[in-house]
């Protein structure tokens, strides 16, 4: 079955009232080159009806009053080379109203549609004004509301990562939801506060090395395949109890899922021992990178309502053989050891970006510029961002569908299973076809024993 989407209208949604016309500086974190990209998601709602698009559009216009920078545009800084700033021009957010003459049930509510042999392009459910560069007069937020014949709808979202991280994007969507539900005041007022982490004019003009440009995409000989896994909370709790019995310490759900993810993927990508290069393959180093929220590491902590980027990549490096042979308990320990160094590493990074902080402490390598290779695995935790709580007036979404960010970056997202199920969904694009079966077999065996 194919998806036939009719886009009935499209326009820019401007703030409901006049907003400040000014230029705002972004933080050094916002200006990290690898964040000059768009994040894309689908938010699936069971109910909404004919009024969904108009209600969301009106609420969006109201939310753009306190969140007026999101109605602006990125531009190159007039003071600091290769940095960006926000032109608060009030031009607005790109909004598309669309419809489909099929039901969500016919597409299994977009719950693992590939397995059901549906002919579905996620691009059909996303707004259609997309550019290759984030600096092209492109709206910072783009939304498409697609109404289905069953009364449900899908909200397709494109968000510029330079302006918000996942927590910030979810905070904005929750604000839209509160206005859509008729609230007069937001439960959380937005705070700009981008001066917590700055690249000063003095530092920029006295540094001989310019800000790094985004890494060009390398030429690779692999194609990443989708591999999603649902894990019940009972299975996770069993492994958490085993960890506590083995070590006397507790571990989190994310640590268990992340450890099993890295372990099983590494086992899957190790070549057959009969191959002549098997020994060197086992000695190869693999990297595991996950992203930690750093709002509370600031002194003082960033205020509630901050919606910019504030996270740090925690990187763990080991040989393929070490990771493949280690138990899940041992891999969890490796992840916990990496997390324990977060404060120190984040502080080093801040000093490095601010010219050394007067006392060295810089970093030899930029932690945000990890090598793009098959041996580097990235993972993000989405369960705590707040997307699953966004209520536009008809209840929270059934589930969130992240769209693959890059065809060559092995990655996974730890989120929730679709309602009313209770458990974790690991959504990944991390292996080529020849390794996919082995990866899924390893991880299913782990969670069924």
LINHU-V400887 format. One record per helix or strand. SS is the DSSP state (A for helix, B for strand). FROM is the first residue (numbers start at 1). LEN is the number of residues. If there is no record, write none. Layout:
ss:SS from:FROM len:LEN
ss:SS from:FROM len:LEN
This chain:
ss:B from:2 len:1
ss:B from:5 len:9
ss:B from:22 len:4
ss:A from:33 len:3
ss:B from:38 len:8
ss:A from:52 len:15
ss:A from:68 len:4
ss:B from:73 len:4
ss:B from:84 len:5
ss:B from:93 len:8
ss:A from:105 len:6
ss:A from:113 len:4
ss:B from:119 len:1
ss:A from:122 len:4
ss:B from:141 len:7
ss:B from:153 len:8
ss:A from:166 len:15
ss:B from:191 len:1
ss:A from:194 len:3
ss:A from:201 len:6
ss:B from:225 len:2
ss:B from:229 len:4
ss:A from:233 len:15
ss:A from:253 len:17
ss:A from:278 len:6
ss:B from:285 len:9
ss:A from:295 len:3
ss:B from:306 len:1
ss:B from:311 len:9
ss:A from:320 len:6
ss:A from:328 len:13
ss:A from:342 len:12
ss:B from:376 len:6
ss:A from:387 len:3
ss:B from:399 len:4
ss:B from:411 len:6
ss:B from:423 len:9
ss:A from:433 len:16
